[in-house]
Amino acid sequence: MSTRALALTLLAAGLALLLLGLCVGSTGLSLDALRGADDLPRAILWEIRLPRSIGAWLTGALLGVAGATAQGLFRNPLADPYLLGASAGAALGVALVLVGCGTGAVAVTVLAKLGLTGAAFAGSVGAMALTLTLARGAEHTLRLLLAGVIVGVVLLAATSVLTLLNPDVLRSMQVFMLGNTALLGRASIAMLLPVLVLGGVAAFGARRALDALALGESTARSLGLPLAGVRFALVGVLALCTGAAVAQCGLVAFVGLVAPHLVRGRCGGAHGPLLALAALAGGALLLSADILARGLFAPQELPVGIVTSLLGGAYLLVLMQRGRFGRASA
């Protein structure tokens, strides 16, 4: 299948999943809302299910772009968007806000709409800024990677201390840590769409630099590539895309790691088509997981992060058992 055909297939799959998402709610799969003439079914359809489904697709697309960027930046097929401490920073930001404002019904409602998103985004971007500071810039890939690991471990430890000292926030933190698409709405779309456009355009603009990095740092230098500046710009793309995704849906595992793997074999090593296809694959993956999370045990809803972990882990395990992991990542 050609790159263009794969892109059209993934786009069609996303539209089909969006339609399916309109039919899946707390009662499982139902077409009542689609053919209902009453105000309540229409309101559920247009005000709850449609914005949630679009928001889930946009979040997955952001994670796909971030994952492809991270894997190109570190020249490692196992790199994911959370590698530089973004997830740990977001978790700490949410924990600080919950501890500072309480967890009563009114407080949680206000925070869910106003505070938690901003706290998660600020924590994510702040953690990446701390990683850059500890690594003394983005000049050395290994030092940047080690700094990200250190920041992630320390910030997660701080989050654990906060939650242990304030057990009232444990349940709210668990919802965030496991991933949650239930609060996605029109406001989420208004935030995610511009970030996806901006981050996608910036990453696509660095596609030739990513191609050069894939050939090795010495080759990239010989081509006149300013490695420190390119890495700094790519870390900025990671911070923007990952911060927005985590702020809206919490910690959703495996989407950023798996989405580039699904399409890499069709791109011939070129990061231009890889970034676009990874975005489409990531959107379809997270929207699929969201639909499964809503419908599998309706009216009980699973955290979407559990579904993505199961699907992503199973996919990578199959690749590993078939001996195709190296080829899929090449």
C-alpha positions in Angstrom: 0.0 0.0 0.0 1.4 3.4 -0.9 1.8 6.2 1.6 -1.1 8.2 0.1 -3.4 5.1 0.1 -2.5 4.4 3.8 -3.2 8.0 4.7 -6.6 7.8 3.0 -7.3 4.5 4.7 -6.4 5.9 8.2 -8.5 9.0 7.5 -11.5 6.9 6.5 -11.0 4.7 9.6 -11.0 7.8 11.8 -14.3 9.1 10.2 -15.8 5.6 10.7 -14.7 5.5 14.3 -16.1 9.0 14.8 -19.5 7.8 13.6 -19.2 4.7 15.8 -18.3 6.9 18.8 -21.6 8.8 18.3 -23.5 5.5 18.9 -21.6 4.3 22.0 -22.6 5.6 25.4 -23.4 4.4 28.9 -25.9 1.8 27.5 -23.3 0.4 25.1 -23.9 0.4 21.3 -27.2 2.2 20.5 -28.5 4.0 17.4 -31.3 5.7 19.3 -29.4 9.0 19.5 -28.9 9.0 15.8 -32.5 8.6 14.9 -34.1 10.2 17.9 -36.1 13.3 17.5 -36.2 14.2 21.2 -34.1 17.0 22.5 -32.3 14.8 25.1 -30.8 12.3 22.6 -29.8 15.1 20.3 -28.1 16.9 23.2 -26.2 13.7 24.2 -25.1 13.3 20.6 -23.9 16.8 19.8 -22.9 18.1 23.2 -21.3 15.0 24.8 -20.4 12.2 22.4 -19.3 14.2 19.3 -16.9 16.6 21.2 -15.6 13.7 23.2 -14.8 11.6 20.1 -13.2 14.5 18.2 -11.2 15.4 21.3 -10.0 11.8 21.7 -8.9 11.7 18.0 -7.0 15.1 18.4 -5.3 13.9 21.5 -4.2 10.7 19.8 -2.9 12.6 16.8 -0.9 14.9 19.1 0.7 11.8 20.8 1.4 10.3 17.4 3.3 13.4 16.3 5.1 13.6 19.6 6.0 9.9 19.5 7.4 10.1 15.9 9.4 13.3 16.9 10.8 11.6 20.0 11.9 8.5 18.2 13.6 10.6 15.5 15.2 12.9 18.0 16.7 10.1 20.1 17.2 7.7 17.1 15.5 5.1 19.3 12.3 3.2 18.3 11.4 2.7 21.9 11.3 6.5 22.7 7.9 7.9 23.6 6.5 11.4 24.3 7.0 11.0 28.1 10.7 10.4 27.9 11.8 13.9 29.1 9.7 13.9 32.2 6.4 15.3 30.8 4.2 12.8 32.5 5.9 13.1 35.9 5.7 16.9 35.7 2.0 16.8 34.7 1.2 14.5 37.6 3.0 16.7 40.1 1.2 19.8 38.8 -2.2 18.1 39.2 -1.3 16.8 42.7 -0.2 20.3 43.9 -3.5 21.8 42.7 -5.6 19.1 44.3 -3.8 19.3 47.6 -4.0 23.1 47.6 -7.7 23.4 46.7 -9.2 20.2 48.2 -11.4 17.5 46.6 -14.9 18.5 47.5 -17.6 18.2 44.8 -17.7 21.9 44.0 -13.9 22.2 44.1 -13.4 19.2 41.8 -15.9 20.5 39.3 -14.3 23.9 39.1 -10.8 22.4 39.0 -11.8 20.0 36.2 -12.9 22.9 34.1 -10.4 25.6 35.0 -7.4 24.3 37.0 -6.4 20.8 36.4 -5.8 21.3 32.6 -3.6 24.3 33.2 -1.8 22.6 36.1 -1.0 19.5 34.0 0.1 21.6 31.0 2.3 23.8 33.2 3.8 20.8 35.0 4.5 19.0 31.8 6.3 22.0 30.1 8.0 22.9 33.4 9.4 19.3 33.7 10.8 19.5 30.2 12.4 22.9 30.9 14.0 21.4 34.0 15.3 18.6 31.9 16.9 21.0 29.5 18.4 23.0 32.4 20.0 19.9 33.9 21.2 18.7 30.5 22.7 22.2 30.0 20.8 22.6 26.7 20.0 20.1 24.0 23.5 19.7 22.6 24.1 16.1 23.8 21.4 13.5 23.2 22.6 11.1 25.9 22.8 13.8 28.5 19.3 15.0 27.6 17.9 11.5 27.9 19.6 10.9 31.3 18.3 14.2 32.6 14.8 13.3 31.5 14.9 10.0 33.3 16.2 11.7 36.5 13.6 14.4 36.4 10.8 11.8 35.8 11.9 9.7 38.8 12.3 12.7 41.2 9.0 14.3 40.2 7.1 11.0 40.5 8.6 10.5 44.0 7.4 14.0 44.9 4.0 13.2 43.6 3.9 10.0 45.7 4.9 11.9 48.8 2.1 14.4 48.3 -0.6 11.8 47.7 0.5 9.7 50.7 0.4 12.8 53.0 -3.0 13.7 51.5 -4.9 10.5 50.9 -8.1 12.4 50.0 -6.6 13.1 46.6 -5.7 9.5 45.8 -8.9 8.8 43.8 -8.6 12.0 41.7 -4.9 11.3 41.0 -5.8 7.7 40.0 -8.2 9.0 37.4 -5.5 11.3 36.0 -2.8 8.6 36.1 -4.9 6.0 34.3 -6.0 8.4 31.5 -9.5 9.8 31.2 -11.4 11.1 28.1 -14.7 11.7 29.9 -14.1 15.4 30.4 -13.3 16.1 26.7 -15.6 18.7 25.2 -15.8 21.7 23.0 -13.3 23.7 25.1 -10.8 20.8 24.7 -11.2 20.8 20.9 -10.6 24.6 21.0 -7.3 23.9 22.7 -6.1 20.7 21.0 -6.8 21.7 17.4 -4.5 24.8 17.3 -1.8 22.9 19.2 -2.0 20.0 16.7 -1.7 22.4 13.8 1.2 24.4 15.3 3.1 21.3 16.6 2.5 19.4 13.4 3.7 22.2 11.2 6.8 22.7 13.3 7.6 19.0 13.3 7.1 18.8 9.6 9.3 21.8 9.1 12.1 19.8 10.9 11.6 16.7 8.8 14.9 17.0 6.9 16.7 17.6 10.2 15.2 14.4 11.5 16.1 12.5 8.4 19.7 13.7 8.8 19.8 12.7 12.5 18.7 9.3 11.5 21.9 8.9 9.6 24.0 9.7 12.7 25.2 12.9 14.4 28.5 13.0 12.4 26.6 12.8 9.2 24.2 15.5 10.3 27.1 17.8 11.3 28.7 17.2 7.9 25.5 18.4 6.3 25.8 21.7 8.2 22.9 20.9 10.6 23.0 23.0 13.8 22.4 20.1 16.1 21.9 22.0 19.4 19.3 24.4 17.8 17.5 21.6 16.0 17.3 19.5 19.2 16.0 22.5 21.2 13.3 23.1 18.6 12.3 19.4 18.6 12.1 19.4 22.4 9.8 22.4 22.1 7.5 20.5 19.8 7.5 17.6 22.2 6.7 19.9 25.2 3.9 21.5 23.3 2.2 18.4 21.9 2.7 16.2 25.0 1.7 18.9 27.4 -1.6 19.6 25.6 -2.4 15.9 25.3 -1.6 15.1 28.9 -3.5 18.2 30.2 -6.7 17.0 28.5 -6.6 13.2 28.9 -4.1 12.5 31.7 -1.4 9.8 31.2 -2.4 7.7 28.1 0.2 5.0 27.6 1.5 3.4 24.4 -0.2 5.6 21.8 2.8 7.7 21.2 5.0 4.7 21.1 2.9 2.4 19.0 1.5 4.8 16.4 4.8 5.5 14.6 5.5 1.7 14.5 2.2 1.0 12.8 3.2 3.2 9.8 7.0 3.3 9.8 7.4 0.5 7.3 5.5 2.5 4.6 7.6 5.6 4.9 11.0 4.4 3.7 12.7 6.3 6.6 11.4 9.7 5.5 10.0 11.7 8.5 7.7 13.9 6.5 5.2 11.2 5.7 5.9 9.4 9.0 4.8 12.4 11.0 1.5 12.7 9.1 0.8 9.0 9.2 1.7 8.8 12.9 -0.8 11.5 13.6 -3.6 9.7 11.7 -2.7 6.4 13.3 -2.5 7.9 16.8 -5.9 9.5 16.4 -7.5 6.3 15.2 -5.8 4.3 18.1 -7.0 6.6 20.9 -10.5 7.0 19.5 -10.7 3.2 19.2 -9.6 2.8 22.8 -12.1 5.5 23.9 -15.0 3.6 22.2 -13.9 0.3 23.8 -13.5 2.0 27.2 -17.1 3.3 27.0 -18.7 0.1 25.5 -17.0 -3.0 26.8 -18.5 -2.9 30.3 -21.3 -0.4 29.9 -22.6 1.4 32.0 -19.2 1.0 33.8 -16.5 2.9 31.9 -12.9 1.8 31.9 -10.0 4.3 32.1 -8.8 4.8 28.5 -5.2 4.4 29.6 -5.8 0.8 30.6 -7.3 0.0 27.2 -4.3 1.6 25.4 -1.9 -0.2 27.6 -3.5 -3.6 26.8 -3.8 -2.9 23.1 -0.3 -1.4 22.8 1.4 -4.1 24.9 -0.3 -6.9 22.9 0.8 -5.3 19.6 4.4 -5.0 20.6 4.4 -8.5 22.1 3.2 -9.9 18.8 5.9 -8.1 16.9 8.5 -9.3 19.3 7.4 -12.9 19.1 7.3 -12.8 15.3 10.8 -11.4 15.2 9.5 -8.4 13.3 10.2 -5.7 15.9 13.5 -4.6 14.4 12.0 -4.5 10.9 9.0 -2.6 12.1 11.2 0.0 13.8 13.7 0.3 10.9 
